[in-house]
Amino acid sequence: MKRQSFICILFFLSGLSLYGQSIESRIAPPAGYVREKCPANSFDTYLRSLPLLPEGNKVHLYNGQLKKNQAAAYAVVDMEIGNRDLQQCADAVIRLRAEYLWSQKRYDEIKFNFTNGFPAEYKTWAEGNRIRVSGNRVEWYTTGCRDYSYKSFRKYLDMVFMYAGTASLSKELTTVPYAALSPGDVFIHGGSPGHAVIVMDVAVNPETRKKVYLLAQSYMPAQQIHILVNPANSLLSPWYELSSKATGKLYTPEWVFEKKDLKRFNK
C-alpha cells in the first residue's frame, strides 16, 4: 500500500509539471526583457495565465485530425474547441475576450455583432432568450429559462461563431497605432477570406525600452488556439519585435498583415 501511494504521488507531481504550465511560466521573454506588470484582474493577466498543453502536443482540428501546418505553432493552448467547424480565426479572438469577461461576471459587456449587424448580447441570452435566424432576418424569441451557467454560455458562443467573423469583428474594434500595441490587441483583416491573430503577451527591455510580443490564432478549419512561431526571426521566435516603423508588413506563419491592421477591444 505504501509503495502504491508513493507511485501515485510521483504521478501526481509529474502531472503538475506537465499540465500546470501557463504561457507566462513556460515561455520566457528573450534575454534582457521582462514582462510588463498588469493588474491581477486584467485581460492582459488572463491571457498570459492561460494553460498550455504539454510540450510536443500538436494542433488538432475540431474533428480530431491534425492541422496540416504544424510548423506554425510554438505551443497549444489547453482549451476545448467543441466538435463543430465553428471556432476559426475571429471566433478564437471572440472566445478569449468573452471567456475573460464571463470569468469577471461582466455580463453586460459580452456582446458581438453578427455579419449582418445584429447585436448578439449575452445577457439577453442568459435571461432566457434565444436567437432565430431565417435568411438575413435575425430576431430574439423567449424561452423563459434564465441561465447564466457555463454550459449555456458556450452555446451562446457557438451561435456567435456561426454568424460572426472577421468582417463583423473588425468593425467593432478600434484602430490603434502599432507603437501602442498591448496584450489583447488584435491584428485583423476583415473579409472573405480574412484573418485575425491576438496579442497574448508583451515584454519590455528596461534599458532600451524596446518591446516584444506573442501572437496566437485559430484558423480554418476550426482548430485549437496556438501560440505562433515568428517566421521572420527564428532566433527571437516565438516573440515578435515591436519595431520602430509604424507602417509596413507583419509576417505571421499563415497570413501577412499590415501594421495598420492593429485594433483593440474597448476596455
C-alpha positions as a Markdown table, in Angstrom:
| # | Residue | x | y | z |
|---|---|---|---|---|
| 1 | Met | 0.0 | 0.0 | 0.0 |
| 2 | Lys | 2.8 | 2.4 | 0.9 |
| 3 | Arg | 4.6 | 1.7 | -2.4 |
| 4 | Gln | 1.4 | 2.3 | -4.4 |
| 5 | Ser | 0.8 | 5.6 | -2.5 |
| 6 | Phe | 4.3 | 6.7 | -3.3 |
| 7 | Ile | 3.8 | 5.9 | -7.0 |
| 8 | Cys | 0.5 | 7.8 | -7.1 |
| 9 | Ile | 2.3 | 10.8 | -5.5 |
| 10 | Leu | 5.0 | 10.7 | -8.2 |
| 11 | Phe | 2.4 | 10.6 | -11.0 |
| 12 | Phe | 0.6 | 13.5 | -9.4 |
| 13 | Leu | 3.7 | 15.6 | -9.1 |
| 14 | Ser | 4.8 | 14.7 | -12.7 |
| 15 | Gly | 1.3 | 15.7 | -13.9 |
| 16 | Leu | 1.7 | 19.1 | -12.3 |
| 17 | Ser | 4.9 | 19.7 | -14.1 |
| 18 | Leu | 3.4 | 18.8 | -17.4 |
| 19 | Tyr | -0.1 | 20.3 | -17.2 |
| 20 | Gly | 0.3 | 23.2 | -14.8 |
| 21 | Gln | 2.2 | 25.4 | -17.2 |
| 22 | Ser | 0.8 | 28.7 | -18.3 |
| 23 | Ile | 2.0 | 30.9 | -21.2 |
| 24 | Glu | 3.8 | 33.0 | -18.5 |
| 25 | Ser | 5.5 | 30.2 | -16.8 |
| 26 | Arg | 6.7 | 28.3 | -19.9 |
| 27 | Ile | 7.5 | 31.0 | -22.5 |
| 28 | Ala | 10.3 | 33.1 | -21.0 |
| 29 | Pro | 11.0 | 36.6 | -22.6 |
| 30 | Pro | 14.2 | 37.0 | -24.5 |
| 31 | Ala | 17.4 | 37.8 | -22.6 |
| 32 | Gly | 17.2 | 41.4 | -21.2 |
| 33 | Tyr | 13.4 | 41.6 | -21.4 |
| 34 | Val | 10.8 | 41.4 | -18.6 |
| 35 | Arg | 7.1 | 41.1 | -18.8 |
| 36 | Glu | 5.1 | 44.3 | -18.3 |
| 37 | Lys | 3.2 | 44.5 | -15.0 |
| 38 | Cys | -0.5 | 44.5 | -15.2 |
| 39 | Pro | -3.5 | 44.3 | -12.8 |
| 40 | Ala | -4.4 | 40.9 | -11.5 |
| 41 | Asn | -8.0 | 41.1 | -12.9 |
| 42 | Ser | -7.0 | 42.5 | -16.3 |
| 43 | Phe | -7.4 | 40.9 | -19.7 |
| 44 | Asp | -3.6 | 41.0 | -20.0 |
| 45 | Thr | -3.2 | 38.8 | -17.0 |
| 46 | Tyr | -5.9 | 36.5 | -18.1 |
| 47 | Leu | -4.2 | 35.9 | -21.5 |
| 48 | Arg | -0.7 | 35.2 | -20.1 |
| 49 | Ser | -2.2 | 32.9 | -17.5 |
| 50 | Leu | -3.9 | 30.6 | -20.0 |
| 51 | Pro | -2.7 | 27.0 | -19.6 |
| 52 | Leu | -0.7 | 25.2 | -22.3 |
| 53 | Leu | -0.8 | 21.6 | -23.3 |
| 54 | Pro | 2.5 | 19.7 | -22.6 |
| 55 | Glu | 5.4 | 20.4 | -24.9 |
| 56 | Gly | 5.3 | 18.3 | -28.0 |
| 57 | Asn | 1.5 | 18.4 | -28.3 |
| 58 | Lys | 0.3 | 19.0 | -31.9 |
| 59 | Val | -2.5 | 21.3 | -33.0 |
| 60 | His | -5.8 | 19.4 | -33.7 |
| 61 | Leu | -8.8 | 20.3 | -35.7 |
| 62 | Tyr | -12.3 | 20.2 | -34.3 |
| 63 | Asn | -12.8 | 16.7 | -35.7 |
| 64 | Gly | -9.7 | 15.3 | -34.0 |
| 65 | Gln | -7.5 | 15.4 | -37.1 |
| 66 | Leu | -4.1 | 17.1 | -37.1 |
| 67 | Lys | -3.6 | 20.6 | -38.5 |
| 68 | Lys | -1.6 | 20.3 | -41.7 |
| 69 | Asn | 0.8 | 23.1 | -41.0 |
| 70 | Gln | 2.2 | 22.1 | -37.6 |
| 71 | Ala | 5.3 | 24.3 | -38.2 |
| 72 | Ala | 3.1 | 27.4 | -37.5 |
| 73 | Ala | 2.6 | 26.5 | -33.8 |
| 74 | Tyr | 5.0 | 27.0 | -30.9 |
| 75 | Ala | 2.6 | 25.8 | -28.2 |
| 76 | Val | -1.0 | 24.8 | -27.9 |
| 77 | Val | -3.5 | 26.4 | -25.6 |
| 78 | Asp | -5.3 | 24.0 | -23.3 |
| 79 | Met | -8.9 | 24.9 | -24.2 |
| 80 | Glu | -11.6 | 22.8 | -25.7 |
| 81 | Ile | -13.0 | 24.0 | -29.1 |
| 82 | Gly | -16.1 | 21.8 | -29.5 |
| 83 | Asn | -16.7 | 19.3 | -32.2 |
| 84 | Arg | -18.1 | 21.5 | -35.0 |
| 85 | Asp | -16.2 | 23.6 | -37.5 |
| 86 | Leu | -17.1 | 26.9 | -35.7 |
| 87 | Gln | -14.2 | 28.3 | -33.7 |
| 88 | Gln | -12.0 | 29.7 | -36.5 |
| 89 | Cys | -9.8 | 32.8 | -36.5 |
| 90 | Ala | -12.0 | 35.7 | -35.5 |
| 91 | Asp | -14.0 | 33.2 | -33.3 |
| 92 | Ala | -10.9 | 32.4 | -31.3 |
| 93 | Val | -10.4 | 36.1 | -30.5 |
| 94 | Ile | -14.1 | 36.4 | -29.6 |
| 95 | Arg | -13.8 | 33.3 | -27.4 |
| 96 | Leu | -10.8 | 34.6 | -25.4 |
| 97 | Arg | -12.4 | 38.0 | -24.8 |
| 98 | Ala | -15.8 | 36.5 | -23.9 |
| 99 | Glu | -14.2 | 33.9 | -21.6 |
| 100 | Tyr | -12.4 | 36.7 | -19.7 |
| 101 | Leu | -15.5 | 38.9 | -19.3 |
| 102 | Trp | -17.6 | 35.9 | -18.2 |
| 103 | Ser | -15.0 | 35.0 | -15.6 |
| 104 | Gln | -15.2 | 38.5 | -14.3 |
| 105 | Lys | -19.1 | 38.4 | -14.4 |
| 106 | Arg | -19.1 | 41.4 | -16.6 |
| 107 | Tyr | -22.0 | 40.0 | -18.5 |
| 108 | Asp | -23.3 | 43.3 | -19.8 |
| 109 | Glu | -20.0 | 43.7 | -21.9 |
| 110 | Ile | -20.3 | 40.4 | -23.7 |
| 111 | Lys | -21.8 | 41.4 | -27.0 |
| 112 | Phe | -20.7 | 40.7 | -30.6 |
| 113 | Asn | -22.4 | 41.6 | -33.8 |
| 114 | Phe | -23.3 | 39.1 | -36.5 |
| 115 | Thr | -22.1 | 39.9 | -40.0 |
| 116 | Asn | -25.5 | 41.5 | -40.9 |
| 117 | Gly | -25.1 | 43.8 | -37.9 |
| 118 | Phe | -27.4 | 42.0 | -35.4 |
| 119 | Pro | -26.2 | 42.6 | -31.8 |
| 120 | Ala | -26.0 | 39.3 | -30.1 |
| 121 | Glu | -25.9 | 40.2 | -26.4 |
| 122 | Tyr | -25.0 | 37.5 | -23.9 |
| 123 | Lys | -27.1 | 38.9 | -21.1 |
| 124 | Thr | -30.3 | 38.8 | -23.3 |
| 125 | Trp | -29.4 | 35.2 | -24.0 |
| 126 | Ala | -28.8 | 34.4 | -20.3 |
| 127 | Glu | -32.1 | 36.0 | -19.3 |
| 128 | Gly | -34.0 | 33.3 | -21.2 |
| 129 | Asn | -34.0 | 34.3 | -24.8 |
| 130 | Arg | -32.7 | 32.6 | -27.9 |
| 131 | Ile | -31.8 | 33.7 | -31.5 |
| 132 | Arg | -33.8 | 32.7 | -34.6 |
| 133 | Val | -32.1 | 33.1 | -38.0 |
| 134 | Ser | -34.1 | 33.0 | -41.2 |
| 135 | Gly | -32.1 | 34.0 | -44.2 |
| 136 | Asn | -30.9 | 37.5 | -43.4 |
| 137 | Arg | -33.5 | 38.1 | -40.8 |
| 138 | Val | -32.4 | 37.6 | -37.2 |
| 139 | Glu | -34.6 | 38.0 | -34.1 |
| 140 | Trp | -34.8 | 37.1 | -30.4 |
| 141 | Tyr | -37.5 | 34.8 | -29.1 |
| 142 | Thr | -38.3 | 34.0 | -25.5 |
| 143 | Thr | -37.8 | 30.6 | -23.8 |
| 144 | Gly | -38.3 | 31.8 | -20.3 |
| 145 | Cys | -35.3 | 29.8 | -18.9 |
| 146 | Arg | -32.9 | 32.2 | -17.2 |
| 147 | Asp | -29.5 | 30.5 | -17.2 |
| 148 | Tyr | -26.0 | 32.0 | -16.6 |
| 149 | Ser | -24.3 | 28.6 | -16.4 |
| 150 | Tyr | -21.1 | 28.0 | -18.4 |
| 151 | Lys | -22.8 | 25.3 | -20.5 |
| 152 | Ser | -25.4 | 27.9 | -21.7 |
| 153 | Phe | -22.6 | 30.5 | -22.2 |
| 154 | Arg | -20.8 | 28.0 | -24.5 |
| 155 | Lys | -24.0 | 27.5 | -26.5 |
| 156 | Tyr | -24.2 | 31.3 | -26.9 |
| 157 | Leu | -20.6 | 31.4 | -28.2 |
| 158 | Asp | -21.3 | 28.7 | -30.7 |
| 159 | Met | -24.2 | 30.8 | -32.0 |
| 160 | Val | -21.9 | 33.8 | -32.3 |
| 161 | Phe | -19.2 | 31.8 | -34.1 |
| 162 | Met | -21.8 | 30.7 | -36.6 |
| 163 | Tyr | -22.8 | 34.2 | -37.7 |
| 164 | Ala | -19.9 | 36.5 | -36.9 |
| 165 | Gly | -16.5 | 36.7 | -38.4 |
| 166 | Thr | -13.5 | 38.9 | -39.3 |
| 167 | Ala | -15.8 | 41.3 | -41.3 |
| 168 | Ser | -18.1 | 42.0 | -38.3 |
| 169 | Leu | -15.4 | 41.9 | -35.6 |
| 170 | Ser | -13.1 | 44.3 | -37.5 |
| 171 | Lys | -15.9 | 46.9 | -37.4 |
| 172 | Glu | -16.4 | 46.5 | -33.7 |
| 173 | Leu | -12.8 | 47.1 | -32.7 |
| 174 | Thr | -11.0 | 50.4 | -32.5 |
| 175 | Thr | -7.9 | 51.1 | -34.6 |
| 176 | Val | -4.7 | 51.8 | -32.5 |
| 177 | Pro | -1.2 | 52.8 | -33.6 |
| 178 | Tyr | 1.3 | 49.9 | -34.0 |
| 179 | Ala | 3.6 | 51.6 | -31.4 |
| 180 | Ala | 0.8 | 51.4 | -28.8 |
| 181 | Leu | 0.4 | 47.6 | -29.1 |
| 182 | Ser | -0.6 | 45.9 | -25.8 |
| 183 | Pro | -1.9 | 42.4 | -24.8 |
| 184 | Gly | -5.4 | 41.8 | -26.0 |
| 185 | Asp | -4.9 | 43.8 | -29.2 |
| 186 | Val | -5.8 | 42.2 | -32.5 |
| 187 | Phe | -4.3 | 42.2 | -35.9 |
| 188 | Ile | -7.3 | 41.7 | -38.1 |
| 189 | His | -8.0 | 41.8 | -41.8 |
| 190 | Gly | -11.8 | 41.7 | -42.3 |
| 191 | Gly | -13.2 | 40.0 | -45.3 |
| 192 | Ser | -13.8 | 36.7 | -47.0 |
| 193 | Pro | -11.2 | 35.4 | -46.7 |
| 194 | Gly | -9.9 | 37.4 | -43.8 |
| 195 | His | -7.8 | 36.5 | -40.7 |
| 196 | Ala | -7.2 | 37.6 | -37.1 |
| 197 | Val | -4.4 | 37.0 | -34.6 |
| 198 | Ile | -4.4 | 38.2 | -31.0 |
| 199 | Val | -1.5 | 39.7 | -28.9 |
| 200 | Met | -1.1 | 37.4 | -25.9 |
| 201 | Asp | 1.7 | 39.0 | -24.0 |
| 202 | Val | 4.3 | 41.8 | -24.1 |
| 203 | Ala | 7.8 | 42.1 | -22.6 |
| 204 | Val | 10.0 | 45.2 | -22.5 |
| 205 | Asn | 13.7 | 45.8 | -22.2 |
| 206 | Pro | 14.1 | 48.2 | -19.2 |
| 207 | Glu | 17.2 | 49.8 | -20.7 |
| 208 | Thr | 16.3 | 50.3 | -24.4 |
| 209 | Arg | 12.5 | 50.3 | -23.9 |
| 210 | Lys | 12.2 | 48.0 | -26.9 |
| 211 | Lys | 9.3 | 45.6 | -26.8 |
| 212 | Val | 8.5 | 42.1 | -27.9 |
| 213 | Tyr | 5.1 | 40.3 | -28.1 |
| 214 | Leu | 3.5 | 36.9 | -28.5 |
| 215 | Leu | 0.7 | 36.1 | -31.0 |
| 216 | Ala | -1.9 | 33.4 | -31.1 |
| 217 | Gln | -4.5 | 32.2 | -33.6 |
| 218 | Ser | -7.0 | 29.6 | -34.6 |
| 219 | Tyr | -7.6 | 29.1 | -38.4 |
| 220 | Met | -9.6 | 27.2 | -40.9 |
| 221 | Pro | -10.9 | 24.6 | -40.4 |
| 222 | Ala | -11.6 | 25.3 | -36.7 |
| 223 | Gln | -8.6 | 24.3 | -34.6 |
| 224 | Gln | -7.0 | 24.6 | -31.2 |
| 225 | Ile | -5.7 | 28.0 | -30.4 |
| 226 | His | -2.0 | 28.1 | -30.6 |
| 227 | Ile | 0.9 | 30.4 | -30.0 |
| 228 | Leu | 2.6 | 31.3 | -33.3 |
| 229 | Val | 6.2 | 31.0 | -34.2 |
| 230 | Asn | 8.0 | 34.0 | -35.7 |
| 231 | Pro | 8.7 | 33.0 | -39.3 |
| 232 | Ala | 10.8 | 36.2 | -39.9 |
| 233 | Asn | 13.1 | 35.8 | -37.0 |
| 234 | Ser | 13.8 | 32.2 | -35.8 |
| 235 | Leu | 16.3 | 33.5 | -33.1 |
| 236 | Leu | 13.6 | 35.6 | -31.5 |
| 237 | Ser | 10.7 | 33.2 | -32.0 |
| 238 | Pro | 8.1 | 32.8 | -30.7 |
| 239 | Trp | 8.4 | 36.5 | -29.8 |
| 240 | Tyr | 7.9 | 39.3 | -32.3 |
| 241 | Glu | 9.8 | 42.6 | -32.1 |
| 242 | Leu | 7.8 | 45.8 | -31.9 |
| 243 | Ser | 9.8 | 47.7 | -34.4 |
| 244 | Ser | 10.0 | 51.5 | -34.6 |
| 245 | Lys | 8.5 | 51.6 | -38.0 |
| 246 | Ala | 4.8 | 52.4 | -37.7 |
| 247 | Thr | 4.0 | 51.1 | -41.2 |
| 248 | Gly | 4.9 | 48.0 | -43.1 |
| 249 | Lys | 4.0 | 44.4 | -43.0 |
| 250 | Leu | 3.8 | 41.9 | -40.2 |
| 251 | Tyr | 4.7 | 38.3 | -41.3 |
| 252 | Thr | 2.9 | 35.5 | -39.4 |
| 253 | Pro | 3.1 | 31.9 | -40.4 |
| 254 | Glu | -0.2 | 31.8 | -42.3 |
| 255 | Trp | -1.0 | 35.4 | -43.0 |
| 256 | Val | 0.7 | 38.7 | -43.8 |
| 257 | Phe | -0.9 | 41.7 | -42.1 |
| 258 | Glu | -0.3 | 45.4 | -42.4 |
| 259 | Lys | 0.8 | 47.1 | -39.1 |
| 260 | Lys | -2.2 | 49.4 | -39.6 |
| 261 | Asp | -4.4 | 46.3 | -39.1 |
| 262 | Leu | -3.9 | 46.5 | -35.3 |
| 263 | Lys | -7.2 | 47.1 | -33.4 |
| 264 | Arg | -8.4 | 46.9 | -29.8 |
| 265 | Phe | -11.4 | 46.0 | -27.7 |
| 266 | Asn | -12.9 | 48.8 | -25.7 |
| 267 | Lys | -11.6 | 48.2 | -22.2 |
